[in-house]
Amino acid sequence: MATTAILMKEIETLPEEFAVEVLDFVLFLRTRKPATEFKKPQSKSMFGSFPGISTDIEREEEDRA
């Protein structure tokens, strides 16, 4: 059965106040912008981000000296 037909069948069985909520939701969906491609967050290096905080690499260099 097509999705639209299933939706219509389910909506017809709802009480009137819920059917109104469904209509409100459908109208809300129409106003939304189409979903854009999800952008994966990128990790940035912490080096230089926090001046005064030693990094592991700096600590290793200090340990070798």
Helices and strands as residue ranges (DSSP letters): H 3-12, H 16-31, H 56-64
